[in-house]
Amino acid sequence: MRLILDEAKTALADLADPARAVQQQAYMKSAMPYRGVTMPRIRRLVMNLARRHRPDLETIRAASRQLWDDAAWREERHVAIGLTGLKPAHGRIELVELYQYQATSGAWWDYVDRIAHRVAVLHEVHPAETAALARSWSSASSLWLRRLAIIGQLRRGARTDTELLAEVIRANAEDREFFIRKAIGWALRDYAYTDPDWVRRFTSEVELSTLSRREALKHI
């Protein structure tokens, strides 16, 4: 595990672009500094680590948690999330605690939106367990867990559990937080590509914020 951590940090330092870093930090309103490494390069870095070290699930979990906790640069946390997308971690319900920890301690949209991709896979592999998690997150004190509940089915298309989607949105429809209202609109807009009539009916039946409704109906 130590080799993975050391190589990740060294690679990010080698890829650093100080000018880009200043722009990234300002855009993200981040207290943690950036190296200035783009997301495609972070993805390639993660894949290179996987090819060299072939980590198993436990190594991935431990390395992701340690890299997250030790991070001095924001990209190190994105590598930590990237590690959980490797094949041995694909659809593993054992990583839910880590996802919750990263979402709540990271407490910003760039982290949560990437973790949402992991939750979408869990919906495919462990539908009942993940639906129960989404329901519990939808009423959590952390707005980032609530956001995760709402956007956790993005890109599932026809496999979307619409009963669950409606439930987690209804639980948050009155929330005045921007990141929740935006998430509601995003989740509905995404599903509208599959079933626009369902989204039209839902938005006519449920009182949503102007932002959520506008986002939901944007491409219908």
C-alpha positions in Angstrom: 0.0 0.0 0.0 2.8 2.4 0.8 4.2 2.2 -2.7 0.8 3.1 -4.1 0.6 6.2 -1.9 4.1 7.3 -2.6 3.8 6.8 -6.3 0.5 8.6 -6.5 1.9 11.7 -4.7 5.1 11.7 -6.8 3.2 11.4 -10.0 0.9 14.3 -9.1 3.9 16.4 -8.2 5.5 15.6 -11.6 2.3 16.5 -13.4 1.8 19.8 -11.5 0.8 22.9 -13.4 1.0 25.9 -11.0 -0.9 28.3 -13.3 -3.8 25.8 -13.7 -3.7 25.1 -10.0 -4.5 28.7 -9.1 -7.5 28.7 -11.5 -8.8 25.4 -10.2 -8.6 26.5 -6.6 -10.4 29.7 -7.3 -13.1 28.0 -9.3 -13.7 25.3 -6.7 -13.5 27.8 -3.7 -11.2 25.2 -2.2 -9.2 25.8 1.0 -7.1 22.8 0.1 -4.5 23.7 -2.6 -4.4 22.1 -6.1 -1.5 20.7 -8.1 -3.1 21.7 -11.3 -3.6 18.2 -12.7 -6.6 17.6 -14.9 -9.1 14.8 -14.3 -8.1 12.8 -17.4 -4.5 12.7 -16.2 -5.7 11.6 -12.7 -7.7 8.7 -14.3 -4.6 7.6 -16.3 -2.5 7.8 -13.1 -5.0 5.6 -11.3 -4.9 3.0 -14.1 -1.1 3.0 -14.2 -1.1 2.3 -10.4 -3.5 -0.5 -11.0 -1.4 -2.1 -13.7 1.8 -1.9 -11.6 0.4 -3.0 -8.3 -2.8 -5.0 -9.0 -4.3 -4.1 -5.6 -7.0 -6.3 -4.1 -10.1 -4.9 -2.4 -8.6 -4.5 1.0 -5.5 -2.7 -0.4 -7.8 -0.4 -2.4 -9.9 0.4 0.7 -6.8 1.0 2.9 -5.0 3.1 0.3 -8.0 5.2 -0.6 -8.7 6.0 3.1 -5.0 6.8 3.9 -4.5 8.9 0.8 -7.7 10.8 1.6 -6.7 11.4 5.2 -3.1 12.4 4.4 -4.0 14.6 1.4 -2.2 17.9 1.2 -3.5 18.6 -2.3 -7.0 18.2 -3.7 -6.0 15.9 -6.5 -4.8 13.3 -3.9 -8.3 13.0 -2.8 -9.5 12.5 -6.4 -6.9 9.7 -6.8 -8.4 8.2 -3.6 -11.8 8.2 -5.1 -10.4 6.9 -8.4 -8.9 3.9 -6.7 -12.4 2.8 -5.6 -13.4 2.5 -9.2 -10.9 -0.2 -10.0 -12.2 -3.7 -10.9 -11.7 -5.4 -7.5 -13.8 -2.6 -5.9 -16.5 -2.7 -8.6 -19.9 -3.0 -7.0 -18.6 -3.9 -3.5 -21.0 -3.0 -0.8 -18.2 -3.3 1.7 -17.0 0.2 0.6 -20.2 2.0 1.6 -18.7 3.2 4.9 -15.7 4.6 3.0 -18.0 6.4 0.5 -20.1 7.9 3.3 -16.9 9.0 5.1 -15.5 10.7 2.0 -18.8 12.4 1.1 -19.3 13.9 4.6 -15.7 14.8 5.3 -15.0 16.1 1.8 -18.3 18.1 1.9 -18.2 19.5 -1.6 -19.8 18.7 -4.9 -16.8 17.6 -6.9 -16.1 14.7 -4.5 -19.8 13.7 -4.0 -20.6 13.7 -7.7 -17.7 11.3 -8.4 -18.8 9.0 -5.5 -22.3 9.0 -7.0 -20.9 6.9 -9.8 -19.9 4.2 -7.3 -23.4 4.3 -5.8 -25.0 3.9 -9.3 -23.0 0.6 -9.6 -24.1 -0.5 -6.2 -27.7 0.0 -7.3 -27.0 -2.4 -10.1 -25.3 -5.1 -8.0 -27.1 -4.7 -4.6 -30.4 -3.0 -5.4 -32.2 -3.7 -2.2 -29.4 -2.8 0.1 -28.5 0.3 -1.9 -32.1 1.5 -2.0 -32.3 1.2 1.7 -29.1 3.2 2.0 -30.4 5.9 -0.3 -33.6 6.2 1.7 -31.6 6.7 4.9 -29.3 9.2 3.3 -32.2 11.2 1.9 -33.1 12.3 5.4 -29.6 12.6 6.8 -28.3 15.7 8.5 -25.5 15.9 6.0 -26.6 17.7 2.8 -23.9 15.8 0.9 -25.4 12.4 1.8 -28.8 13.8 0.8 -27.3 14.9 -2.5 -25.8 11.4 -2.9 -29.2 9.8 -2.4 -30.7 12.0 -5.1 -28.0 11.7 -7.8 -27.0 8.1 -7.1 -29.0 6.7 -10.0 -27.7 9.0 -12.7 -27.2 7.3 -16.1 -29.2 4.2 -15.1 -31.7 5.0 -17.8 -34.5 2.4 -18.0 -33.1 0.6 -15.0 -33.8 3.5 -12.7 -35.9 2.7 -9.7 -38.4 5.5 -10.2 -40.3 4.7 -6.9 -37.0 5.3 -5.1 -36.1 8.4 -7.1 -39.5 9.9 -6.4 -39.2 9.1 -2.7 -35.7 10.7 -2.2 -36.7 13.8 -4.1 -40.0 14.2 -2.2 -38.0 14.0 1.0 -35.9 17.0 -0.1 -38.3 19.0 -2.3 -38.6 21.8 0.3 -34.9 22.0 1.1 -33.6 25.5 0.3 -30.0 24.4 -0.1 -28.7 25.1 -3.7 -26.8 21.9 -4.0 -29.9 19.9 -3.1 -32.2 21.8 -5.5 -29.6 21.5 -8.3 -29.3 17.7 -7.6 -33.1 17.3 -7.8 -33.2 19.0 -11.2 -30.2 17.1 -12.5 -31.6 13.7 -11.5 -34.9 14.4 -13.1 -33.3 15.9 -16.3 -31.2 12.8 -16.6 -34.2 10.5 -16.3 -36.1 12.6 -18.7 -33.9 11.3 -21.5 -35.4 7.9 -20.8 -39.0 8.7 -19.9 -40.0 12.4 -20.4 -43.6 11.7 -19.7 -42.8 10.4 -16.2 -40.8 13.5 -15.4 -43.6 15.8 -16.7 -46.1 14.0 -14.5 -43.8 14.1 -11.5 -43.0 17.8 -11.8 -46.7 18.5 -12.2 -47.6 16.6 -9.0 -44.7 17.6 -6.7 -44.0 21.2 -5.7 -40.4 21.8 -6.6 -38.2 24.9 -6.4 -38.0 27.0 -9.6 -34.3 25.9 -10.0 -35.2 22.2 -9.7 -38.2 22.5 -12.1 -36.2 24.4 -14.7 -33.3 21.9 -14.6 -35.7 19.0 -14.8 -37.6 20.2 -17.8 -34.7 21.8 -19.7 -34.5 19.3 -22.5 -38.1 18.2 -22.7 
